Amino acid sequence: MKLEVIIGLEFHVQLMSKTKMFCSCSNDADGHAPNSLVCPICLGHPGTLPVVNGEAMKMAMKMALALNTKINNFTKFDRKNYFYPDLPKGYQISQFDKPLGEHGYYDINYKAADGLAGRLDKEDEMKRIRINRLHVEEDSAKSIHDGEKNATLVDFNRGGSPLAEIVTEADLSSPKEAKTLAQEMQSLARQLGISEASMEKGQLRCDANISLRPEGEKILYPKTEIKNLNSFKSIERALEFEVKRQKALWLDGKAPKHETTRGFDDKKQITMLQRTKEIAADYRFFPEPDIPPVTYTEKEIEDVRRTLGELPQAKRYRFMNEFNLPPEDVKLLTHETEFANYTEKVISELQDWVHNLEGNEMPKGTWKKEKDNLIKLTANWLINNLLSQMSEKKIDFPELKVTAENFAELITLIFENKLNSTNAQKILDHMVDKGSDPSHVMDEFDMSQVDNDGEIEAIIETVITNFPEQAQQFRDGKESIIKFLLGQVMRESKGKVNPQKAEEILQKKLI
């Protein structure tokens, strides 16, 4: 029996408005004592009246528009009734039959090893995932399980925080596609500035619904929901496990007959049964009596649409085509909005530097001729050197002292062979720590590259004189000894010699 995998996802994006969804309590719970950001409204005290957070609604609308959904001019809130210790009111204010947005779609590259690193101009690699709806609701509190005390504590600081819940249709057919869409949701939320969308911090949470069916059939069989997946790897691995588990049931003649909810154990890499899944009727939805319906004019919707800016996929597509960079590099350069903007500014400053040097230190037309090489060199240094230093030194982008102009100048020094790679890395290290000008550091520490043939020959002759035995070994056919001699040349020159040119001259001198 051949079985196909049917997957639908639900994402909860915690919106970073200043206050909670229906009260004036702070929405930033990081670093605050448990239960310190609460009030009678978010604690559900009798007689309190919730008020809709307009800022959060606009943030949710931005996400809904980016997902190509239709914004409903008339939308309302409903009560979703269920009991849980982290739900103080005994119900959650959510949206049922009139969500903020519905009937949208989002395209992903489902063939790439990493969807964010795939090309977006190959139709045979793209897949459209339909978005059923985006609705707004309040978050529950946070349960903290204390194994040592055999107790569960509840922190209500998060209770009432605004969430945008995104529900897809069951259009995904592999764990890899699910992981790719989750990465896209994070990238989209960050680009729009509506959420940090950190899965580790719970700002982006995912529930995955999965079922199998014989190939060719159109009906859907009872699904299994995997709750609260908190990393991209967990999404992929939980679904991989569930595919194997459900396949085994089907082949054993025990296909699932009821919808169930399961949890994923990261340590054991397995899913575990939690409960039989509730259906909508179990929640006894009814209109929230304390909140009037919310209406939007077409002008208000278009005003929000104009604030979207360039979306992540459009930015990646433009970087690939405008800068002729591979998808893997583009993914790293555009993953964070601030770094993508920094990259563009560096390339712009680099172009200005080269144009100013053309006709003097560089031949005319250098930028036009060498544009691709210069941008490739820039991307390489941004990714492999600057980003790695920032990670190593735990520097967030707002704290970065290296200006785009200074980074562009460093690239020109490398491109003109005024600096070798070793000294360029030392200078960049100084720039990251001090915010220094690269040419000043180069002059101060005498790091400029020796590129003059006469100077290089003199250094090489000194090395040959000092190491006659190794020089003779090369002449006798031991070619690998050239690396030792070249190392001595670099040592003698304090790392300032152009290594490519030094090796060429060294081989000629040894013949």
C-alpha positions as a Python dict, from the first residue, in 0.01 Angstrom:
ca = {
    (1, 'M'): (0, 0, 0),
    (2, 'K'): (136, 341, -100),
    (3, 'L'): (47, 616, 147),
    (4, 'E'): (68, 991, 110),
    (5, 'V'): (135, 1236, 393),
    (6, 'I'): (-113, 1517, 463),
    (7, 'I'): (8, 1800, 691),
    (8, 'G'): (-149, 2126, 806),
    (9, 'L'): (14, 2371, 1046),
    (10, 'E'): (-103, 2621, 1305),
    (11, 'F'): (131, 2902, 1411),
    (12, 'H'): (95, 3129, 1712),
    (13, 'V'): (291, 3452, 1667),
    (14, 'Q'): (327, 3663, 1981),
    (15, 'L'): (284, 4025, 1873),
    (16, 'M'): (522, 4275, 2031),
    (17, 'S'): (280, 4558, 2104),
    (18, 'K'): (361, 4765, 2411),
    (19, 'T'): (64, 4637, 2608),
    (20, 'K'): (-141, 4320, 2625),
    (21, 'M'): (-436, 4244, 2398),
    (22, 'F'): (-720, 4368, 2618),
    (23, 'C'): (-560, 4564, 2904),
    (24, 'S'): (-282, 4817, 2972),
    (25, 'C'): (-37, 4573, 3134),
    (26, 'S'): (312, 4562, 2981),
    (27, 'N'): (352, 4300, 2709),
    (28, 'D'): (724, 4252, 2779),
    (29, 'A'): (754, 3975, 3037),
    (30, 'D'): (1129, 3914, 2994),
    (31, 'G'): (1323, 3971, 3314),
    (32, 'H'): (1020, 4048, 3531),
    (33, 'A'): (924, 3864, 3847),
    (34, 'P'): (645, 3608, 3799),
    (35, 'N'): (294, 3748, 3827),
    (36, 'S'): (415, 4110, 3840),
    (37, 'L'): (262, 4224, 3508),
    (38, 'V'): (-101, 4153, 3584),
    (39, 'C'): (-425, 4339, 3650),
    (40, 'P'): (-791, 4251, 3720),
    (41, 'I'): (-866, 4244, 3345),
    (42, 'C'): (-601, 3991, 3235),
    (43, 'L'): (-664, 3789, 3551),
    (44, 'G'): (-1032, 3767, 3459),
    (45, 'H'): (-1180, 3926, 3770),
    (46, 'P'): (-1561, 3962, 3762),
    (47, 'G'): (-1694, 4296, 3641),
    (48, 'T'): (-1387, 4395, 3438),
    (49, 'L'): (-1417, 4505, 3076),
    (50, 'P'): (-1157, 4423, 2806),
    (51, 'V'): (-1062, 4686, 2546),
    (52, 'V'): (-916, 4590, 2205),
    (53, 'N'): (-549, 4683, 2147),
    (54, 'G'): (-550, 4874, 1816),
    (55, 'E'): (-172, 4850, 1774),
    (56, 'A'): (-183, 4470, 1802),
    (57, 'M'): (-467, 4452, 1549),
    (58, 'K'): (-261, 4650, 1295),
    (59, 'M'): (38, 4420, 1353),
    (60, 'A'): (-183, 4117, 1292),
    (61, 'M'): (-326, 4282, 981),
    (62, 'K'): (26, 4332, 842),
    (63, 'M'): (90, 3959, 878),
    (64, 'A'): (-248, 3876, 726),
    (65, 'L'): (-179, 4099, 425),
    (66, 'A'): (170, 3954, 380),
    (67, 'L'): (5, 3610, 367),
    (68, 'N'): (-224, 3735, 90),
    (69, 'T'): (-541, 3686, 293),
    (70, 'K'): (-860, 3885, 244),
    (71, 'I'): (-911, 4124, 534),
    (72, 'N'): (-1266, 4116, 663),
    (73, 'N'): (-1418, 4462, 693),
    (74, 'F'): (-1632, 4324, 976),
    (75, 'T'): (-1460, 4111, 1239),
    (76, 'K'): (-1549, 4019, 1594),
    (77, 'F'): (-1422, 3839, 1904),
    (78, 'D'): (-1562, 3521, 2059),
    (79, 'R'): (-1526, 3323, 2380),
    (80, 'K'): (-1355, 2987, 2350),
    (81, 'N'): (-1456, 2795, 2661),
    (82, 'Y'): (-1231, 2537, 2822),
    (83, 'F'): (-1073, 2477, 3161),
    (84, 'Y'): (-699, 2477, 3216),
    (85, 'P'): (-495, 2602, 3515),
    (86, 'D'): (-321, 2870, 3303),
    (87, 'L'): (-652, 3017, 3182),
    (88, 'P'): (-783, 3231, 3470),
    (89, 'K'): (-1119, 3326, 3313),
    (90, 'G'): (-1211, 2969, 3219),
    (91, 'Y'): (-1232, 3089, 2860),
    (92, 'Q'): (-1005, 3250, 2601),
    (93, 'I'): (-1100, 3555, 2397),
    (94, 'S'): (-1039, 3452, 2037),
    (95, 'Q'): (-1207, 3479, 1696),
    (96, 'F'): (-1431, 3208, 1551),
    (97, 'D'): (-1648, 3269, 1245),
    (98, 'K'): (-1530, 3622, 1157),
    (99, 'P'): (-1148, 3618, 1173),
    (100, 'L'): (-936, 3917, 1079),
    (101, 'G'): (-813, 3757, 753),
    (102, 'E'): (-891, 3444, 554),
    (103, 'H'): (-842, 3265, 220),
    (104, 'G'): (-476, 3352, 159),
    (105, 'Y'): (-165, 3171, 37),
    (106, 'Y'): (213, 3163, 68),
    (107, 'D'): (463, 3008, -174),
    (108, 'I'): (762, 2807, -53),
    (109, 'N'): (1058, 2642, -221),
    (110, 'Y'): (995, 2280, -122),
    (111, 'K'): (1287, 2120, -307),
    (112, 'A'): (1575, 2313, -156),
    (113, 'A'): (1761, 2153, 135),
    (114, 'D'): (1674, 2471, 321),
    (115, 'G'): (1371, 2656, 185),
    (116, 'L'): (1510, 2999, 272),
    (117, 'A'): (1819, 2916, 65),
    (118, 'G'): (1632, 2801, -244),
    (119, 'R'): (1577, 2991, -565),
    (120, 'L'): (1241, 3163, -601),
    (121, 'D'): (1238, 3186, -980),
    (122, 'K'): (1206, 2813, -1053),
    (123, 'E'): (839, 2728, -1084),
    (124, 'D'): (903, 2353, -1062),
    (125, 'E'): (1055, 2403, -713),
    (126, 'M'): (778, 2625, -573),
    (127, 'K'): (465, 2510, -393),
    (128, 'R'): (165, 2719, -292),
    (129, 'I'): (39, 2665, 62),
    (130, 'R'): (-312, 2794, 118),
    (131, 'I'): (-377, 2994, 434),
    (132, 'N'): (-717, 2915, 580),
    (133, 'R'): (-726, 3207, 822),
    (134, 'L'): (-543, 3445, 1051),
    (135, 'H'): (-724, 3539, 1368),
    (136, 'V'): (-630, 3735, 1679),
    (137, 'E'): (-655, 3604, 2035),
    (138, 'E'): (-507, 3640, 2381),
    (139, 'D'): (-232, 3411, 2508),
    (140, 'S'): (-268, 3185, 2810),
    (141, 'A'): (-43, 3208, 3114),
    (142, 'K'): (277, 3002, 3139),
    (143, 'S'): (283, 2675, 3332),
    (144, 'I'): (614, 2592, 3500),
    (145, 'H'): (655, 2228, 3600),
    (146, 'D'): (877, 2172, 3905),
    (147, 'G'): (983, 1807, 3904),
    (148, 'E'): (1166, 1825, 4236),
    (149, 'K'): (860, 1958, 4422),
    (150, 'N'): (619, 1756, 4208),
    (151, 'A'): (425, 2077, 4149),
    (152, 'T'): (313, 2303, 3866),
    (153, 'L'): (343, 2679, 3909),
    (154, 'V'): (164, 2936, 3694),
    (155, 'D'): (310, 3271, 3584),
    (156, 'F'): (34, 3501, 3456),
    (157, 'N'): (271, 3763, 3308),
    (158, 'R'): (219, 3614, 2961),
    (159, 'G'): (-156, 3575, 3007),
    (160, 'G'): (-340, 3818, 2781),
    (161, 'S'): (-50, 3883, 2543),
    (162, 'P'): (-171, 3934, 2184),
    (163, 'L'): (-133, 3642, 1943),
    (164, 'A'): (-187, 3612, 1571),
    (165, 'E'): (-286, 3252, 1496),
    (166, 'I'): (-221, 3137, 1140),
    (167, 'V'): (-395, 2822, 1019),
    (168, 'T'): (-292, 2660, 691),
    (169, 'E'): (-487, 2419, 477),
    (170, 'A'): (-361, 2059, 469),
    (171, 'D'): (-138, 2134, 169),
    (172, 'L'): (199, 2021, 301),
    (173, 'S'): (319, 1672, 219),
    (174, 'S'): (652, 1629, 400),
    (175, 'P'): (823, 1722, 728),
    (176, 'K'): (1078, 1925, 529),
    (177, 'E'): (803, 2139, 378),
    (178, 'A'): (662, 2201, 725),
    (179, 'K'): (1002, 2313, 854),
    (180, 'T'): (1046, 2540, 551),
    (181, 'L'): (710, 2710, 604),
    (182, 'A'): (791, 2762, 974),
    (183, 'Q'): (1119, 2932, 879),
    (184, 'E'): (930, 3154, 636),
    (185, 'M'): (680, 3254, 907),
    (186, 'Q'): (965, 3357, 1137),
    (187, 'S'): (1137, 3554, 862),
    (188, 'L'): (811, 3725, 769),
    (189, 'A'): (723, 3823, 1127),
    (190, 'R'): (1070, 3968, 1185),
    (191, 'Q'): (1078, 4157, 855),
    (192, 'L'): (739, 4313, 931),
    (193, 'G'): (859, 4416, 1277),
    (194, 'I'): (560, 4257, 1452),
    (195, 'S'): (745, 3992, 1655),
    (196, 'E'): (1092, 3863, 1734),
    (197, 'A'): (935, 3523, 1660),
    (198, 'S'): (1191, 3332, 1866),
    (199, 'M'): (1077, 2972, 1898),
    (200, 'E'): (1307, 2919, 2198),
    (201, 'K'): (1133, 3205, 2385),
    (202, 'G'): (786, 3090, 2285),
    (203, 'Q'): (722, 3392, 2063),
    (204, 'L'): (656, 3159, 1770),
    (205, 'R'): (484, 2830, 1849),
    (206, 'C'): (369, 2561, 1612),
    (207, 'D'): (108, 2286, 1627),
    (208, 'A'): (123, 2030, 1346),
    (209, 'N'): (-170, 1825, 1219),
    (210, 'I'): (-82, 1510, 1028),
    (211, 'S'): (-268, 1218, 874),
    (212, 'L'): (-198, 960, 605),
    (213, 'R'): (-417, 818, 329),
    (214, 'P'): (-378, 575, 40),
    (215, 'E'): (-247, 745, -273),
    (216, 'G'): (-527, 847, -505),
    (217, 'E'): (-792, 886, -236),
    (218, 'K'): (-945, 1229, -176),
    (219, 'I'): (-1102, 1190, 168),
    (220, 'L'): (-914, 1293, 483),
    (221, 'Y'): (-868, 1044, 765),
    (222, 'P'): (-860, 1131, 1140),
    (223, 'K'): (-562, 1355, 1209),
    (224, 'T'): (-313, 1369, 1492),
    (225, 'E'): (-221, 1710, 1634),
    (226, 'I'): (131, 1750, 1775),
    (227, 'K'): (126, 2038, 2022),
    (228, 'N'): (374, 2312, 2108),
    (229, 'L'): (670, 2235, 1882),
    (230, 'N'): (936, 2486, 1986),
    (231, 'S'): (1211, 2460, 1722),
    (232, 'F'): (1246, 2401, 1351),
    (233, 'K'): (1423, 2072, 1418),
    (234, 'S'): (1142, 1962, 1651),
    (235, 'I'): (883, 2031, 1381),
    (236, 'E'): (1071, 1822, 1128),
    (237, 'R'): (1165, 1537, 1364),
    (238, 'A'): (824, 1509, 1531),
    (239, 'L'): (657, 1482, 1193),
    (240, 'E'): (916, 1231, 1069),
    (241, 'F'): (843, 1013, 1372),
    (242, 'E'): (469, 1048, 1326),
    (243, 'V'): (492, 949, 957),
    (244, 'K'): (669, 626, 1057),
    (245, 'R'): (427, 558, 1344),
    (246, 'Q'): (115, 609, 1135),
    (247, 'K'): (254, 410, 841),
    (248, 'A'): (312, 116, 1072),
    (249, 'L'): (-49, 140, 1195),
    (250, 'W'): (-186, 152, 841),
    (251, 'L'): (20, -146, 728),
    (252, 'D'): (-94, -338, 1036),
    (253, 'G'): (-459, -267, 953),
    (254, 'K'): (-498, -28, 1246),
    (255, 'A'): (-540, 308, 1075),
    (256, 'P'): (-633, 587, 1325),
    (257, 'K'): (-1010, 607, 1384),
    (258, 'H'): (-1016, 910, 1617),
    (259, 'E'): (-847, 1249, 1622),
    (260, 'T'): (-583, 1267, 1895),
    (261, 'T'): (-344, 1516, 2049),
    (262, 'R'): (17, 1415, 2109),
    (263, 'G'): (326, 1583, 2255),
    (264, 'F'): (684, 1555, 2130),
    (265, 'D'): (962, 1438, 2361),
    (266, 'D'): (1282, 1606, 2238),
    (267, 'K'): (1507, 1372, 2436),
    (268, 'K'): (1347, 1049, 2318),
    (269, 'Q'): (1256, 1191, 1974),
    (270, 'I'): (909, 1039, 1993),
    (271, 'T'): (550, 1164, 2016),
    (272, 'M'): (329, 1060, 2309),
    (273, 'L'): (-49, 1047, 2341),
    (274, 'Q'): (-197, 1326, 2552),
    (275, 'R'): (-573, 1319, 2489),
    (276, 'T'): (-848, 1266, 2236),
    (277, 'K'): (-868, 1589, 2039),
    (278, 'E'): (-1150, 1835, 2102),
    (279, 'I'): (-1369, 1950, 1816),
    (280, 'A'): (-1495, 2307, 1774),
    (281, 'A'): (-1828, 2223, 1937),
    (282, 'D'): (-1646, 2121, 2256),
    (283, 'Y'): (-1530, 2483, 2298),
    (284, 'R'): (-1889, 2621, 2297),
    (285, 'F'): (-1789, 2932, 2102),
    (286, 'F'): (-2019, 3232, 2137),
    (287, 'P'): (-1970, 3607, 2065),
    (288, 'E'): (-1773, 3796, 2330),
    (289, 'P'): (-2043, 4013, 2494),
    (290, 'D'): (-1800, 4270, 2636),
    (291, 'I'): (-1627, 4361, 2307),
    (292, 'P'): (-1815, 4523, 2018),
    (293, 'P'): (-1736, 4413, 1660),
    (294, 'V'): (-1433, 4573, 1493),
    (295, 'T'): (-1480, 4722, 1145),
    (296, 'Y'): (-1224, 4840, 888),
    (297, 'T'): (-1273, 5055, 579),
    (298, 'E'): (-1087, 4973, 257),
    (299, 'K'): (-881, 5290, 308),
    (300, 'E'): (-771, 5173, 655),
    (301, 'I'): (-669, 4836, 511),
    (302, 'E'): (-473, 4997, 227),
    (303, 'D'): (-300, 5231, 474),
    (304, 'V'): (-167, 4923, 657),
    (305, 'R'): (-73, 4754, 328),
    (306, 'R'): (148, 5051, 238),
    (307, 'T'): (355, 4995, 554),
    (308, 'L'): (458, 4639, 461),
    (309, 'G'): (773, 4739, 274),
    (310, 'E'): (983, 4481, 90),
    (311, 'L'): (891, 4133, 209),
    (312, 'P'): (1157, 3864, 275),
    (313, 'Q'): (1102, 3660, -40),
    (314, 'A'): (1109, 3971, -259),
    (315, 'K'): (1431, 4082, -89),
    (316, 'R'): (1596, 3740, -141),
    (317, 'Y'): (1488, 3734, -505),
    (318, 'R'): (1633, 4083, -559),
    (319, 'F'): (1965, 4001, -386),
    (320, 'M'): (2007, 3691, -604),
    (321, 'N'): (1945, 3882, -924),
    (322, 'E'): (2088, 4227, -850),
    (323, 'F'): (2404, 4104, -678),
    (324, 'N'): (2439, 3768, -857),
    (325, 'L'): (2485, 3584, -528),
    (326, 'P'): (2401, 3216, -462),
    (327, 'P'): (2084, 3141, -259),
    (328, 'E'): (2286, 3009, 38),
    (329, 'D'): (2470, 3341, 76),
    (330, 'V'): (2153, 3543, 24),
    (331, 'K'): (1978, 3352, 301),
    (332, 'L'): (2250, 3446, 552),
    (333, 'L'): (2272, 3809, 438),
    (334, 'T'): (1896, 3872, 448),
    (335, 'H'): (1788, 3662, 747),
    (336, 'E'): (1790, 3971, 969),
    (337, 'T'): (1646, 4293, 827),
    (338, 'E'): (1915, 4514, 982),
    (339, 'F'): (2196, 4303, 840),
    (340, 'A'): (2035, 4297, 495),
    (341, 'N'): (2019, 4677, 501),
    (342, 'Y'): (2381, 4691, 622),
    (343, 'T'): (2489, 4464, 334),
    (344, 'E'): (2325, 4690, 78),
    (345, 'K'): (2487, 4997, 232),
    (346, 'V'): (2830, 4829, 227),
    (347, 'I'): (2792, 4744, -143),
    (348, 'S'): (2677, 5101, -218),
    (349, 'E'): (2975, 5245, -26),
    (350, 'L'): (3207, 4999, -202),
    (351, 'Q'): (3085, 5116, -541),
    (352, 'D'): (3153, 5477, -439),
    (353, 'W'): (3505, 5385, -317),
    (354, 'V'): (3589, 5210, -643),
    (355, 'H'): (3450, 5493, -858),
    (356, 'N'): (3661, 5745, -662),
    (357, 'L'): (3975, 5534, -718),
    (358, 'E'): (3912, 5472, -1089),
    (359, 'G'): (4154, 5662, -1309),
    (360, 'N'): (4402, 5698, -1022),
    (361, 'E'): (4476, 5382, -823),
    (362, 'M'): (4242, 5164, -1031),
    (363, 'P'): (4185, 5144, -1408),
    (364, 'K'): (3874, 5315, -1540),
    (365, 'G'): (3577, 5080, -1565),
    (366, 'T'): (3694, 4863, -1272),
    (367, 'W'): (3351, 4855, -1106),
    (368, 'K'): (3173, 4755, -1424),
    (369, 'K'): (3429, 4485, -1499),
    (370, 'E'): (3484, 4356, -1145),
    (371, 'K'): (3139, 4415, -989),
    (372, 'D'): (3055, 4046, -944),
    (373, 'N'): (3399, 3965, -797),
    (374, 'L'): (3384, 4263, -560),
    (375, 'I'): (3035, 4175, -437),
    (376, 'K'): (3132, 3809, -397),
    (377, 'L'): (3439, 3917, -195),
    (378, 'T'): (3217, 4144, 18),
    (379, 'A'): (2962, 3870, 85),
    (380, 'N'): (3238, 3628, 180),
    (381, 'W'): (3387, 3870, 434),
    (382, 'L'): (3046, 3965, 573),
    (383, 'I'): (2941, 3604, 624),
    (384, 'N'): (3263, 3426, 715),
    (385, 'N'): (3439, 3703, 904),
    (386, 'L'): (3209, 3978, 1033),
    (387, 'L'): (2914, 3755, 1125),
    (388, 'S'): (3143, 3496, 1284),
    (389, 'Q'): (3316, 3765, 1494),
    (390, 'M'): (2982, 3907, 1603),
    (391, 'S'): (2870, 3558, 1705),
    (392, 'E'): (3196, 3482, 1884),
    (393, 'K'): (3195, 3813, 2072),
    (394, 'K'): (2817, 3801, 2130),
    (395, 'I'): (2761, 4136, 1960),
    (396, 'D'): (2405, 4221, 1855),
    (397, 'F'): (2369, 4430, 1541),
    (398, 'P'): (2272, 4756, 1720),
    (399, 'E'): (2605, 4732, 1908),
    (400, 'L'): (2818, 4687, 1594),
    (401, 'K'): (3087, 4959, 1571),
    (402, 'V'): (3199, 4882, 1214),
    (403, 'T'): (3041, 5135, 979),
    (404, 'A'): (2939, 5035, 627),
    (405, 'E'): (3188, 5288, 489),
    (406, 'N'): (3479, 5142, 686),
    (407, 'F'): (3387, 4785, 591),
    (408, 'A'): (3374, 4887, 223),
    (409, 'E'): (3718, 5048, 258),
    (410, 'L'): (3854, 4724, 406),
    (411, 'I'): (3724, 4532, 102),
    (412, 'T'): (3898, 4775, -136),
    (413, 'L'): (4227, 4730, 52),
    (414, 'I'): (4196, 4351, 15),
    (415, 'F'): (4092, 4378, -350),
    (416, 'E'): (4389, 4605, -432),
    (417, 'N'): (4627, 4356, -264),
    (418, 'K'): (4728, 4616, -10),
    (419, 'L'): (4635, 4368, 263),
    (420, 'N'): (4668, 3993, 276),
    (421, 'S'): (4395, 3783, 432),
    (422, 'T'): (4575, 3729, 764),
    (423, 'N'): (4633, 4097, 834),
    (424, 'A'): (4289, 4191, 701),
    (425, 'Q'): (4135, 3963, 963),
    (426, 'K'): (4348, 4127, 1233),
    (427, 'I'): (4234, 4470, 1118),
    (428, 'L'): (3868, 4363, 1111),
    (429, 'D'): (3908, 4234, 1466),
    (430, 'H'): (4037, 4578, 1568),
    (431, 'M'): (3748, 4745, 1383),
    (432, 'V'): (3489, 4530, 1560),
    (433, 'D'): (3641, 4612, 1902),
    (434, 'K'): (3717, 4981, 1849),
    (435, 'G'): (3521, 5096, 1543),
    (436, 'S'): (3852, 5197, 1382),
    (437, 'D'): (3925, 5313, 1027),
    (438, 'P'): (4097, 5020, 845),
    (439, 'S'): (4362, 5228, 668),
    (440, 'H'): (4461, 5394, 997),
    (441, 'V'): (4500, 5054, 1166),
    (442, 'M'): (4701, 4926, 867),
    (443, 'D'): (4940, 5222, 887),
    (444, 'E'): (4963, 5223, 1267),
    (445, 'F'): (5066, 4857, 1286),
    (446, 'D'): (5257, 4850, 958),
    (447, 'M'): (5038, 4581, 803),
    (448, 'S'): (5033, 4694, 441),
    (449, 'Q'): (5109, 4412, 202),
    (450, 'V'): (5449, 4397, 32),
    (451, 'D'): (5373, 4359, -338),
    (452, 'N'): (5694, 4495, -488),
    (453, 'D'): (5890, 4220, -671),
    (454, 'G'): (6227, 4357, -562),
    (455, 'E'): (6135, 4361, -192),
    (456, 'I'): (5988, 4010, -214),
    (457, 'E'): (6300, 3877, -391),
    (458, 'A'): (6523, 4019, -118),
    (459, 'I'): (6317, 3848, 154),
    (460, 'I'): (6321, 3517, -39),
    (461, 'E'): (6700, 3529, -87),
    (462, 'T'): (6739, 3575, 288),
    (463, 'V'): (6520, 3269, 353),
    (464, 'I'): (6711, 3054, 99),
    (465, 'T'): (7039, 3158, 262),
    (466, 'N'): (6906, 3074, 609),
    (467, 'F'): (6759, 2737, 504),
    (468, 'P'): (6996, 2589, 243),
    (469, 'E'): (6913, 2227, 332),
    (470, 'Q'): (6539, 2272, 269),
    (471, 'A'): (6610, 2467, -52),
    (472, 'Q'): (6821, 2174, -178),
    (473, 'Q'): (6546, 1925, -86),
    (474, 'F'): (6307, 2115, -316),
    (475, 'R'): (6564, 2108, -598),
    (476, 'D'): (6599, 1732, -543),
    (477, 'G'): (6225, 1684, -605),
    (478, 'K'): (6061, 1720, -263),
    (479, 'E'): (5796, 1967, -376),
    (480, 'S'): (5602, 1965, -46),
    (481, 'I'): (5891, 2148, 126),
    (482, 'I'): (5781, 2464, -59),
    (483, 'K'): (5513, 2515, 209),
    (484, 'F'): (5780, 2528, 480),
    (485, 'L'): (5990, 2777, 284),
    (486, 'L'): (5687, 2991, 204),
    (487, 'G'): (5600, 2994, 573),
    (488, 'Q'): (5947, 3125, 649),
    (489, 'V'): (5900, 3398, 385),
    (490, 'M'): (5575, 3503, 552),
    (491, 'R'): (5746, 3496, 891),
    (492, 'E'): (6040, 3703, 768),
    (493, 'S'): (5802, 3961, 619),
    (494, 'K'): (5577, 3961, 930),
    (495, 'G'): (5287, 3836, 717),
    (496, 'K'): (5301, 4132, 480),
    (497, 'V'): (5407, 3957, 159),
    (498, 'N'): (5151, 3867, -107),
    (499, 'P'): (5158, 3485, -65),
    (500, 'Q'): (5063, 3405, -426),
    (501, 'K'): (5333, 3626, -569),
    (502, 'A'): (5584, 3508, -308),
    (503, 'E'): (5531, 3143, -406),
    (504, 'E'): (5578, 3220, -776),
    (505, 'I'): (5906, 3405, -714),
    (506, 'L'): (6023, 3143, -463),
    (507, 'Q'): (5985, 2861, -714),
    (508, 'K'): (6175, 3058, -978),
    (509, 'K'): (6458, 3132, -732),
    (510, 'L'): (6488, 2766, -634),
    (511, 'I'): (6529, 2635, -988),
}
